[in-house]
């Protein structure tokens, strides 16, 4: 029974492994798209992103500290000794790609905060226009209607704080 599971799991793993895209074949397209996203949405991080990929022009020797994704894609690695022990190689690119993914993930945070800012600006603009309308109603002798509009505006302002319920209760008890 153990042999059956081992053989099946090995087959499933091999099938899964074959279904994965080859990093060196798909990375360049992903990198190009990621650069465009960063250039538009998070330009301050673009140089950090690119530095993880590009070989520094000032590099005099290959070390673990200056190994880049471009080195990996060029199949560059450093060995030492008669046994050709790999000092710098493919495994060293993993943290670099992870850092690139983290930089790209920060775009989501930036987008969420931008959407929140836009939403707040639109909300404030709408409430300002409602105040202008309430003012116009009051000038035309429709004070009760103007008060209703102002009440709605105050509720909108207090809604994020959970205080609009208190206001609606007060309005019902004090006509």
Secondary structure, 3 states (H helix, E strand, C coil): CHHHHHHHHHHHHHHHHHHCCCHHHHHHHHHHHHHHHHHHHCHHHHHHHHHHHCCCCCCCCCCHHHCCHHHHHCCCCEEECCCCEEEECHHHHHHHHHHHHHHHHHHHHHHHHHHHHHHHHHHHHHHHHHHHHHHHHHHCCCHHHHHHHHHHHHHHHHHCCCCHHHHHHHHHHCC
